[in-house]
Amino acid sequence: MVKNVTKNMQIMHKFSNYKQPIGFTFSRSATKGPELAKQIKEFVREVKKAGLIVVAVICDQGSGNRNAIKCLLEESRAAWLKR
């Protein structure tokens, strides 16, 4: 088992330098935090369904971005507490 894990890690390392932005969104005005969090979750879900690995999500909307991250963290905490 350890041998397989090591081999898989070597394969992942070989391709780990390949990162490509794959999506952008634009809006007329600043997107509210809860809506932005919803969009981020939907986008990540679809990207993962396609078999890709999400390594980063970047947003430059200032306070809306901070609010979205806060919403996502609160949802994650609530989900872990339910478990």
matplotlib code that plots the C-alpha trace (Angstrom):
import matplotlib.pyplot as plt

x = [0.0, 2.8, 4.4, 1.2, 0.8, 4.5, 4.0, 0.8, 2.5, 5.3, 2.8, 0.9, 4.2, 5.1, 1.9, 1.6, 3.2, 0.3, -2.2, -4.6, -7.4, -10.6, -13.3, -14.1, -17.3, -18.3, -21.1, -22.5, -22.0, -20.5, -21.9, -23.1, -21.2, -23.9, -24.5, -20.8, -20.4, -23.2, -21.5, -18.1, -19.6, -21.5, -18.4, -16.2, -18.8, -19.0, -15.2, -14.7, -17.4, -15.3, -12.4, -10.3, -8.7, -9.3, -6.2, -7.3, -10.3, -9.5, -11.8, -11.0, -14.3, -13.0, -15.7, -17.9, -15.1, -14.5, -18.2, -18.3, -15.3, -17.0, -20.2, -18.3, -16.4, -19.6, -21.2, -18.2, -18.2, -21.9, -21.4, -18.6, -20.6, -23.5, -21.1]
y = [0.0, 2.5, 1.7, 2.6, 5.8, 6.8, 6.0, 8.1, 11.0, 10.9, 11.0, 13.9, 15.8, 15.3, 17.2, 19.5, 22.4, 22.6, 25.1, 26.9, 29.4, 27.9, 30.3, 34.0, 35.8, 39.4, 41.4, 44.9, 45.7, 44.1, 40.6, 40.2, 37.7, 35.0, 35.0, 34.9, 32.0, 30.2, 30.8, 29.6, 26.4, 25.7, 26.4, 24.2, 21.4, 21.4, 21.6, 18.6, 16.7, 17.3, 15.5, 18.5, 19.4, 22.9, 24.4, 28.0, 30.3, 34.0, 36.9, 40.6, 42.1, 43.3, 43.3, 41.0, 38.5, 38.6, 38.1, 35.1, 33.5, 34.1, 32.5, 29.5, 29.1, 29.2, 26.6, 24.4, 24.7, 23.9, 20.8, 19.6, 20.2, 18.1, 15.2]
z = [0.0, 0.9, -2.4, -4.3, -2.4, -3.1, -6.8, -6.9, -5.2, -7.7, -10.6, -8.9, -8.4, -12.1, -13.1, -10.2, -12.1, -14.5, -13.3, -15.5, -14.8, -16.2, -15.3, -14.9, -13.9, -14.4, -12.9, -13.3, -9.6, -6.6, -5.8, -2.3, -0.1, 0.2, -3.6, -4.3, -1.9, -3.8, -7.1, -5.8, -4.5, -7.7, -9.9, -7.7, -7.8, -11.6, -12.0, -9.7, -11.6, -14.7, -13.0, -12.3, -9.0, -7.6, -6.1, -5.6, -5.9, -6.4, -6.2, -6.2, -4.9, -1.6, 1.1, -0.9, -1.1, 2.6, 3.3, 0.9, 2.7, 6.0, 4.7, 3.4, 6.7, 8.7, 6.5, 6.8, 10.6, 10.8, 8.6, 10.8, 14.0, 12.6, 12.0]

ax = plt.figure().add_subplot(projection="3d")
ax.plot(x, y, z, "-o")
ax.set_aspect("equal")
plt.show()
